[in-house]
């Protein structure tokens, strides 16, 4: 380039490799290479700023430092934002476009997001998502996430409020949560409509995976649409989870729980399926004894296997209460389970109750169930001797 040949095309902001003071980036920013925040550094990106993070960039937010993103953020391939112990990463109404193999890793730090949309730069691949652990705090509000491989939270506090998560077909799940240590909080709560977990097809994609969590999980007002499973839980404790006011639409299985001790509650939930299919389930229980109440099942039912009351917890009011089963192949199918059924209504169901061997379903003592079947109210399966029991003494059940 000779004298006079160069011209200034654009003024851009950037950061040095080490940031140890307060910095505000405006208008246009380009970030590249390795960047570390130290000594209480605070980095702010103004609203309306176009931020570009170049390929293979690593940003380290260390103890006592904070990085706040706003505006539009274009993130290259193989970019990682590390939130180290005591660091804080914030997004305020930031629209982020993530490159291939890019994502966020939080170790004993804080991630706070308020508003914005996160997606991959190209729909042909998935970005890595969020990986948080080691006593981190993750608080996501009014955020839309799509095309993430998996968002994993372990031994951390997690709050997801009014968010919309699009679960791609070949991802692990919308969020996978695992707190094998005690002392954490997990709350997934929506008070706005059309928020929750949305899949491409009910043949693939899981909304929430819960793995060996020792703290109660609160899930309230969340939609689960077009997923193979809405909530998939493996439990190893008697923690009293709560799934309340959730809606499961066109999921192969709405809630799938495997546990010999699970005593959570599932209340005021709606399970809708588009087609009558014996394989489609509202709730699947293996060994679990939850309290299910005021739920509606349309074109689906409940399958329970080896769900037997724990002798040490007779005070727990486990069973199925005040639920409606409409137009399904069957309402409740039991294999070797011991459940109380009370005040349930089965309307236009092919078979209200299917009872396999070793089942002992309690419809006695003012149970007041209404069984209105198209075919059979109660059907017994397996070979002789059946050794299955339906308790009806003084149950005041109505059979139509």
N, C-alpha and C positions, 0 to 999 in steps of 0.2 A: 504494500500500500504506500503510495507516494504522498508527498505533501498535498493536503487539500482533498485527498481521495476519500477520507473517512468522514462519516457524519453520524451524529447521535440519533439513533432510531427510537430509543425508549429508555426512560429512567426506571431502574428496577432496584428494589431493596433486596438485601440478602443478610445472612448471618455468618459470622466467623466460626471457626471450628470450636472455639471455647467462648461461651457467653457467661459473663460474671456480673452483669448489671441489668437495669431495666431497659428494654428495647421495644419500640412500637414500629410495626411494619405497615405501610400504607400503599394503596393503589395497586402495585404489582410487586410480587416477591418471588424470587427463585432461591430454593434451598437445595444444597447438594453436599456430597461427601459425608463425613462424620461430624455431627454437631453435638456438643455436650453443654448442658446448662449446669453451672456450679455457683456456690457462694450466694445463694438466695436470689439468683437471677430470675427475672420475670419477663416473659416475652408475650406481647399482645399483637394480634393481627386485627386491624380495623375492619368493621363491616364494609362490604362492597369491594374488598381487596381480592384480587386474583392471585392465588398462591400456587406455585408450581414446585413440587418436590421431585427432584430428578431421580432416575433409576439408581438403585443400589445405595440410597441414602439411609443412614442410621441416625436417629435423633435420640439422645439420652437425656431424660429429665430426672435429675438427681435430687437428693434429699434437700428439702427446703426451697425447691425451685418450682416454677409453674410455667406452662405454655398454654395460651388460649388462642384457638382458631375461630375465625369468623369468615363469612363470605364464601366464595367458591374455592375449593381446594382440589387441584389435580395432582394425583399421586402416581409416580412411575412404578415400574416393576421392581420387585425385590426390595421394597422399602419397609423398614420396621421402625415404629416409634416405641421406645422402651420407657416405661414409667418405673423408675427404680424406687427403692424404699424411701418413703417420705416425700416423693415427688407428686405433682398434680398435673393432669392433662385435662383441658376443658375444651368443649366445642359449643359454641353459641350460634344457633341457626346457621350452621356450616353445612354446605352441600359438598360431600366428599366423593370423588371418583377414584376408586382404588385400582392399582395395577396388579398384575399377576404376581402371586407370592408375596403380597404386601399385607400388613396388618399391624395390630397393636398388641404389645405384651406388657402386662402390669404385674410387678412383683412388690407386694406390700406397699402399693401406692394407691392413688385415687384417680378414677376416671369419671368425669361428670359431663353429660351431654344433655343439652336443652335445645330441642328442635333440630331440623335439618333432614337431609336425605343422604344415605350412604349406599353406593352401588359400585359395581365394577366398571372400569373404563370401557369394557367391551363385553357384551353378553355371551361371548363364546367361551369365557373362562370364569372361574370363581376366585375371589380374593380370599385371603386367609381368615379374616374375621378378628374377633377379640379373644385373647387368652389371658385370663386374670387369675392369680393365685397368691398364696402365702400372705393371708390376712389383708387382702386388698378391699377397697370400697368402690363398687361400680354402681353408678346411679344414672339411668337412662330415661329421659323424659321426652315424649312427643317426637320420637325419632322413627324414621322409616329405614329399614335395612333390607337389602336384597343382594342376591348372588354371593353370599358368604359361605365358605366351606363349612365352617362350624364356629360357633361362639361358645367358649368353654370357660366356666367359672368354677374354681376349686378353693375350698377353705377361705371363703370371702363373703362379705356382705353384698347382697345383690338386690337392687330395686329397679324394676322395670315398670314404667307408668305410661299409659296411653301411647304405646308404641305399636307399630305395624311391621311385622317381620315376614318377608317373602322367603319361603323355604324352597330352594331349588331341588330338583328331583335327585340329583346325585350328591347331595350334601349329607352330613351325618344327622344334623337336626338344626332347628332354629337356634336353640340354646341347650347345652348340656351342663348340668349343675351337679357338683359333687362336693359335699362337705362332710367327710368322714370324721372330722374333729368337731367338738361342740362349741357353742358360743357365738354362732353367726345368725344373721337374719336373711330371709329370702321372701320377698314380696313382689308378686306380679299382679298388678291391679290396673284395671281400666275403668274410668267413669265416663268415657266417650264412646260412641258407637263406631262400628267398623274398624276397631283396633284389635290386634291379636296376631295369629299365625296363619299364613295362607300358603297353600301348596299348589303345585301345578296339576296334580292328579292324586286320587286317593290310593293309588298303587305304590306310591313312594313318598318319602319325606315325613319326618317326625317333628312335631312342634316343639315340645319340651321333653328332654330326657332327664330324669332325676335318678341319681346313682348314689346310694348309701349315704343319705343325708341325715345327720343326727339332730338337726334343728327343724322346727315346724316350717312348712312351706305354705304360704298363703297365695292362692290363685283366685282372683275375683274379677268377674265381668269381662272375661277374655273370650274372644272368638277363635275357633279352630276350624278352618275350612280346607277341604280337598287335600287331606293328609292321610297317609297310611295309618298313623296313630297321632292323636292329639297330644295326650300326656302319657308318657311311658315311664313307669316308676319301678325300680327294684329297691326294696326297703329291707333293713335289717334291725329295725328298732320299733318301739311302740309310740313313736312320735305322732302327735295328733295334727296331721296336716288338715288343711281346709281348702276344698275346691267348691266355689260358690258362684252362682249366677253366671255360669259359663255356657256358651253355645257351641255345639259340635255339629257342623254341617258337612255331610258327604265325606265322613272319615270312615275308613275301613274298620278301625277301632277308635272309639272316642277316648276312653281311659283304660289303660292296661297296667295292672298292678300285680307284681309278684312279690309275695312276702308271707311268712308264717306268723307275723306279729302285727301287721299293719292295722291301725285302728283309727284312721283318719275319717273325715266326713266329706260327703259329696251331696250338696244341697242345692235345690232350685236351679238345676241345670237342664238344658234342652238338648236332646240328641235327635237330629234329623238326618235321614238318609233318603237319597233320591229314588232308590229302587229296592224292591223287596228281595233280600238276599240273605240266606241262612248264615253265610260267612261274615256278614256285616254285624258288628256288635256296638252297642252303646258303651257297655262296660264289660271288661274281662278281668276276673279276679282269680288268682292262683294263690291259695293260702291266706288271702287277705280278708279281714273282717271289718269293713268300713261301716259307717252309718250313712245310708243312702235315703234321702228324704226329699219330697216335693220335686221330683224330676219327671220329665216327660220323654218318652221314647217313641218316636215315629219311624216305622219300618225298621226297627232294630230292637234288641233286647239286652239281657244280662246273662253272661255265662260265668258260673262260679265252680271252682274245683278245689277240694280239700280246704275249704274255708270253714274252720272249726273254732268255736269260741275258746279263748285262752282261759283255763281254769282260774288263773290268778286275777282276772279282770272281769268278774261278773257284773260289776257296776256299769260297764260300758254298754250303752244301748245300741248294739250292732244289729244290722239287719236292713230290710227294705221297707220303707214306710211312705204311705201317701203318694205313691208314684202312679203314673198313667202309662199304659202300654197300648199303642194304637196301630192297627193294620200291619202287624209284624208277623213273621213266620212263627216265632215263639216269643213269649214274654221273658221267662226265666228258665234257664237250663242248669241243673245242679248235678255235679258229680262228687259224691263223698263229702257234701257240705252240710253244715248245721247253721241255718239262718232263720231268723224271725221275719215273717211276712205279715204286714199289718196295714189295713186301709188302702190296699192297692186296687187299681181298677184296670182290668184287661178288656179292651174293646176291639171287637172284630179281629181277634188274634187267631191264627190257625190252631196253635196249641198254647194254652196259657202257661202251663208248667210242665217241663220235662224232667223226670226224676230218674236218675241212674242209681246203681247199687251204692250202698253205704251212705246215701243221702238221708238226712233227717230234717225236713223242713217243718217249721212250727207255724201252723195256721190255727192254733187253738186259742181258747180263752179270749173271746171278743176280738179276734183278728179282723173280722169284718171286711174281708176281701171280696171283690166282685169279679167273677170269672165269666166272661161273655165270649166264648170261642166260636170260630167257624167250624172246627173239627172236634178237638178234644180239650176239655178243661185241664185234665191231668193225664199225662201219658207216662207209663213206666217202661223203661228200656232194660237191656242186658238179659243174660240168660238166667234161667232158674237155678238156684233160689235167688230171688231178687235182693232180699234183705235191704230194701229201701223203705223209708217211712214218710208219710205225710200225717202230721198231727192235726186233727180236726175237732177234737173234743171241745164242745161249747164254743166253737170258733165263730158261729154266726156268719159264716161265709155264704155268699149267694152264687149258685151255679146256674148258668143259662145255656 
